[in-house]
Amino acid sequence: MITPTSSAATTNAVSGASDGSQRSALTSDFETFLRMLTVQARNQDPLEPLDSSEYAAQLAQFSMVEQQVKANELLSDLALTLGAVNLNQLASWVGMDVQVAASFRFDERPVPIFANAAPEANRAELVIRNDQDVVVDRIAVPVNNSEFEWAGVDATGNAYPAGTYSATLASFKGDKLLTEAPATVFSRVVEAQVGEGKIMLKLDSGVEVSADNVTQIRTGA
């Protein structure tokens, strides 16, 4: 789903109407100026013809008005083209899997998780929280690994319920906690929209993230 924000859509509509109104007014002025110049040339006194320098000045004004009309039309066409490009850019995100540090959707299948331990750490734990920010699982992982897999089962082998979870990687040196950094997970983009000059992506977990925070993209399976 591609959703331009209401403010952006309203701005585009107002801008389009304004551009059309301005171009229409400018074209009307141009046609009026052309008719006046033609009538002036047709009805000038043969005994006192229009001064050549004045006539040249009016022709120059005519040329300037003509060029302004053409420039306005080109700018309007360019604005329409840029709008189409923005929509194409939004459409390219939908259906893609993006790697980002955000909550993810667990549907009772193993979830690949990516994170790096602190350089000075000698042990690390993958920490899983539910949508209430309650820790539901802690898994000891090698400090040299950067890719892990959460099976989504507890110590007795029972699967955790389907839902939204988040992951962090806690780095320790001995018993001292050094850092607990958000881990990244691939999630499916279900909606894209433009707001405040940036692209916002809605993931299948219901979370919205900025496209600027995406670290990797792959084709959705």
Phi, psi and omega per residue, in radians:
M1 nan 2.297 3.134
I2 -1.955 2.087 -3.023
T3 -2.221 1.838 2.971
P4 -1.235 2.456 3.124
T5 -1.102 2.675 -3.087
S6 -1.061 -0.644 -3.129
S7 -1.172 -0.691 3.139
A8 -1.175 -0.732 -3.129
A9 -1.113 -0.734 3.129
T10 -1.111 -0.745 3.131
T11 -1.060 -0.763 -3.135
N12 -1.106 -0.710 -3.122
A13 -1.141 -0.786 3.138
V14 -1.128 -0.723 -3.137
S15 -1.103 -0.724 -3.139
G16 -1.124 -0.751 3.131
A17 -1.121 -0.705 -3.136
S18 -1.138 -0.768 3.135
D19 -1.094 -0.742 -3.138
G20 -1.122 -0.700 3.130
S21 -1.134 -0.751 -3.130
Q22 -1.157 -0.720 -3.131
R23 -1.155 -0.688 3.128
S24 -1.096 -0.738 -3.138
A25 -1.141 -0.722 -3.126
L26 -1.163 -0.713 3.113
T27 -1.119 -0.719 3.110
S28 -1.069 -0.775 3.116
D29 -1.085 -0.687 3.133
F30 -1.097 -0.795 -3.137
E31 -1.157 -0.679 3.101
T32 -1.103 -0.768 3.131
F33 -1.073 -0.716 3.138
L34 -1.125 -0.737 3.124
R35 -1.124 -0.753 3.138
M36 -1.085 -0.722 -3.135
L37 -1.157 -0.677 3.125
T38 -1.151 -0.790 3.122
V39 -1.095 -0.697 3.141
Q40 -1.096 -0.746 -3.135
A41 -1.213 -0.622 -3.088
R42 -1.279 -0.569 -3.029
N43 -1.873 0.268 3.125
Q44 -1.239 2.638 -3.140
D45 -1.231 2.101 3.141
P46 -1.035 -0.513 -3.113
L47 -1.390 -0.399 3.106
E48 -2.341 1.244 -3.106
P49 -1.099 2.801 3.137
L50 -1.057 2.332 3.134
D51 -1.012 2.342 -3.050
S52 -1.069 -0.659 -3.130
S53 -1.181 -0.666 3.120
E54 -1.183 -0.701 3.134
Y55 -1.127 -0.710 3.107
A56 -1.103 -0.669 3.128
A57 -1.132 -0.702 3.123
Q58 -1.176 -0.663 3.078
L59 -1.107 -0.655 3.115
A60 -1.130 -0.712 3.092
Q61 -1.107 -0.715 3.102
F62 -1.021 -0.769 -3.138
S63 -1.122 -0.695 3.140
M64 -1.133 -0.735 3.116
V65 -1.114 -0.735 3.140
E66 -1.069 -0.783 3.133
Q67 -1.123 -0.622 -3.140
Q68 -1.190 -0.663 3.088
V69 -1.087 -0.797 -3.133
K70 -1.131 -0.726 3.133
A71 -1.102 -0.684 3.132
N72 -1.134 -0.679 3.117
E73 -1.152 -0.723 3.126
L74 -1.119 -0.703 3.127
L75 -1.151 -0.669 3.107
S76 -1.127 -0.754 3.104
D77 -1.101 -0.686 3.125
L78 -1.126 -0.698 3.124
A79 -1.091 -0.714 3.105
L80 -1.120 -0.698 3.139
T81 -1.122 -0.768 3.131
L82 -1.107 -0.634 3.091
G83 -1.100 -0.712 3.108
A84 -1.140 -0.664 3.114
V85 -1.091 -0.748 3.128
N86 -1.060 -0.728 3.131
L87 -1.150 -0.701 3.107
N88 -1.112 -0.670 3.122
Q89 -1.129 -0.715 3.094
L90 -1.120 -0.770 -3.099
A91 -1.075 -0.549 -3.099
S92 -1.185 -0.351 -3.140
W93 -1.425 -0.622 -3.012
V94 -1.130 2.278 -3.135
G95 1.581 -0.129 3.124
M96 -1.502 2.688 3.007
D97 -1.698 2.207 -3.098
V98 -2.090 2.478 3.100
Q99 -1.645 2.128 -3.051
V100 -2.710 2.629 3.081
A101 -1.399 1.634 -3.104
A102 -2.797 2.901 3.069
S103 -1.039 2.626 -3.081
F104 -2.261 2.828 -3.140
R105 -1.623 2.144 3.077
F106 -1.824 2.164 -3.123
D107 -2.129 0.687 3.077
E108 1.204 0.428 2.987
R109 -2.132 2.600 -3.133
P110 -0.963 2.488 -3.085
V111 -2.039 2.092 3.034
P112 -1.232 2.344 -3.102
I113 -2.270 2.458 -3.040
F114 -2.144 2.315 3.109
A115 -2.957 2.772 3.108
N116 -2.137 2.321 3.096
A117 -1.297 2.783 3.075
A118 -1.077 2.495 -3.070
P119 -0.959 -0.643 -3.076
E120 -1.548 0.057 -3.092
A121 -1.275 2.539 3.037
N122 -2.004 -0.012 2.969
R123 -2.745 2.777 -3.084
A124 -2.583 2.673 3.110
E125 -2.311 2.376 3.003
L126 -1.550 2.129 -3.062
V127 -1.930 2.190 -3.117
I128 -1.955 2.294 3.110
R129 -2.116 2.614 3.084
N130 -1.527 -3.021 -3.079
D131 -1.261 -0.100 3.049
Q132 -1.729 0.171 -3.133
D133 1.119 0.483 3.087
V134 -1.711 2.291 3.119
V135 -1.180 2.152 -3.131
V136 -1.968 -0.249 -3.109
D137 -2.745 2.484 3.021
R138 -2.310 2.230 -3.066
I139 -2.256 2.170 3.058
A140 -1.235 2.273 -3.108
V141 -2.297 2.709 3.119
P142 -1.133 2.404 -3.111
V143 -1.222 -0.362 -3.100
N144 -1.537 -0.145 3.131
N145 -1.523 2.640 3.080
S146 -2.129 -0.085 3.110
E147 -2.233 2.275 -3.099
F148 -2.298 3.007 3.083
E149 -2.371 2.162 3.070
W150 -1.663 2.040 -3.097
A151 -1.288 -0.394 3.130
G152 1.347 0.499 3.091
V153 -2.209 2.645 3.135
D154 -1.494 -3.020 -3.060
A155 -1.123 -0.410 -3.142
T156 -1.616 -0.014 3.114
G157 1.614 0.038 3.117
N158 -1.442 2.399 -3.102
A159 -1.306 2.479 3.020
Y160 -1.239 2.641 -3.119
P161 -1.130 2.597 3.079
A162 -1.074 2.509 -3.128
G163 2.846 -2.813 -3.085
T164 -1.783 2.264 -3.137
Y165 -2.325 2.906 3.045
S166 -2.366 2.786 -3.085
A167 -2.343 2.483 3.008
T168 -2.319 2.781 3.062
L169 -2.016 2.030 3.129
A170 -1.614 2.200 3.137
S171 -1.849 2.326 -3.115
F172 -2.188 2.640 2.905
K173 -2.152 1.808 -2.950
G174 1.201 -2.204 3.091
D175 -1.670 0.004 -3.081
K176 -1.543 2.185 3.058
L177 -1.319 2.091 3.130
L178 -1.527 -0.940 -3.133
T179 -2.605 2.762 2.930
E180 -2.356 1.699 -2.992
A181 -1.769 2.509 3.079
P182 -1.060 2.411 3.067
A183 -1.649 2.783 3.133
T184 -1.849 2.624 -3.120
V185 -2.481 2.596 3.037
F186 -1.389 2.279 3.087
S187 -2.336 2.694 -3.109
R188 -1.480 2.352 3.063
V189 -1.470 2.141 -3.137
V190 -1.894 -0.248 -3.125
E191 -2.739 2.524 3.078
A192 -2.345 2.452 3.131
Q193 -2.588 2.750 3.116
V194 -1.839 2.275 3.107
G195 -2.704 2.302 3.105
E196 0.976 0.695 3.026
G197 1.379 0.188 3.116
K198 -2.492 2.800 -3.132
I199 -1.575 2.238 3.097
M200 -1.917 2.383 -3.099
L201 -2.014 2.297 3.036
K202 -1.744 2.193 -3.081
L203 -1.641 2.912 -3.127
D204 -1.172 -0.207 3.057
S205 -1.445 -0.127 -3.107
G206 1.628 -0.093 -3.126
V207 -1.437 2.504 3.036
E208 -1.856 2.307 3.138
V209 -2.326 2.744 3.051
S210 -1.400 2.486 3.092
A211 -1.068 -0.401 3.123
D212 -1.131 -0.387 -3.097
N213 -1.577 -0.065 -3.140
V214 -1.299 2.305 -3.124
T215 -1.811 -0.331 3.131
Q216 -2.760 2.614 3.128
I217 -2.273 2.478 3.047
R218 -2.539 2.783 3.141
T219 -1.171 2.313 3.139
G220 -1.122 2.403 -3.131
A221 -1.298 nan nan
